[in-house]
Every structure is written in C-alpha cells, then in structure tokens.
Amino acid sequence: MDRYDQDILDIKSAIVEQLWNHPNSEIESVVSEVIQNRWEDASPLFYFAGKMFDLEDGWDSMGCGCLTQIRGDEEIVAATPELTLEIRQDERIPKNEKDITLEMLPVFAERQRWLDVELDRKWED
C-alpha cells in the first residue's frame, strides 16, 4: 500500500466516522465535505503537479497547481508544458475540486503515481 492507497483509505474512514457520528447526515454531503477538506489540505491525492521541496515552513511545488486546478484554469500549470497538456486532456479529472467524487479517487492516485515517475519525486514514507 502506497501513500495514495492510504489516502483513499483515510478518506473512506473519515466518511464512515462522520456518518457514524452524525447518522442523520446526507451521505453525498458528507462525502463531498470530507473530500473537499482533504483537497484543501493538499493530501497526497491532491498534491501539486511539481517537484515537492520540503521547506522549514511547509512544502513548495515550484508554483504548480494540482490536477483539478490545471484542468480548470488555463493559467495554472504543471512542472512542464508536456505534463500540463497531458493533465488538461484527461477528462477523468474534474475542472473543479467541488466535483471530485469518491469514484474518482483512483484516477487521482494513478495520476499522482505518474507524476512521481515523470518528475522523479521520491517520498520518505
């Protein structure tokens, strides 16, 4: 299990926990809220499409956007023009983070693994 599989598992666990603690909540609303929170926190599935550098005060990604930002905004890019084009052409990635569904998470994992290879990103897990 890699960091992306773990992130999917963490998201699913957070959804179950939310529903357990708030049984009257609408499932779609809880799923959306949990995914949105993880996106805002830039969890592994939603890392930026650049090389990541560990700084004292956080992570830097050379000014690159995440997958949904690149798909939805022509001014936001990945680390290279080729990566940017590839991401923009992948219609499985929504153009707005609010449209990310549970079923799409494996696509984000696939694309993050692809970026790891393309950008030679090494993680200390």
N, C-alpha and C positions, 0 to 999 in steps of 0.2 A: 504494500500500500504506500503510495507516494503522497506528497503534500496536497495534491489536488483531489485524490480519492478521500483523504482525510477531511478536506474542506467540505466536500459533498456530504460526508457522514456527519460532520459537525453541524451543517445547515439543517439536515434532516432531523438530527437530535434536538436542535433548538426549536424546530417547528413542533415536534412532539411535546417537548417541555412546555411550550407556550399553550398548546391546545390542552394539555393536562391541567395546567394552572388556570386556564380560562376556558372551560368547556363550552361556554355559550358563544365563543368567538366564531366568526365565519372562517372556514378553512382557507379560502382563497386570500382573504385579508391577512391572515397570519403568515401564510407562505410568502406573500408579497412583502410584508414588513420585515421578515427575517432576511430574505434575500437582499432587500434594499439596505438594511443595516450592514450586512456583510460587504456589499458593494461600496458603501460609504467608508467602511473601514479598510478598504483595499485588501481584503482577504486573498489568499493565493489564487483563487479562480479569477479574481478581478485585478491582478497585478497590471501595472503599466507595461506597454509593449516596447520596453527599452531595457538596456542592461541596468541592473539594480546595484547601486553602491550603498553600502552601509555607512551612514554618517553618524556622528555623535548624537544628533537630534532627530534621527529618523532615516528613512530611505529616500534616495534620489533616483530618478529614472531618465535623466538627460532630457527632461521636458516632454516626454512622450505621454500619450494618452492611453487609456485602457481600450479594450476591444470595442465596447459599445460607443465610447467617445469617438474613436476613429471612424467607425461605421456611420455615425450620425452627424459628424461635423467635419466638413472639408478642410478646416484649418488645423485640425488636430491630427498628428501623425504618429507613426511608429518609428523605430530606430533607423529604418532605411526606407527609401521610396518603394522598393520591391515588397517589403513587409506590409507597408501601408496599403498598397494596391491589393495584395492578397487578402488582407483583412476586410477591406471595403467590398470585395467581390463575394465574400462569404455570407450569403443570405440567411444562414442559420443563426447569425449573430444579430440581435435586435439593434436598432439605431438609438434606442432609449433604454436606460437602465431600469426604468419602471415596467418595461415589457419582458424582463427576464423571468422565465418560469422554471419550475423545478425540473421539467423535462429537458431544458436547455443546458443544464449544468454540465453534463458530459461533453458537450461541444466546447464549453469554456475550458474544461480540463484538457481536452485534445489540443486546443489552440495554445494553451499555456505550455504544454509539453513541447509543441512545435517551436514556440518562441525560445524555450530553453535550449533546444538544439541549434536553431538558427543563430541565436545570439551568444551561444556558448555560456549560458547562465549556469552557474554552479551554486548549489544551495547546501548549507550546512544543516541537515535535518537531525 
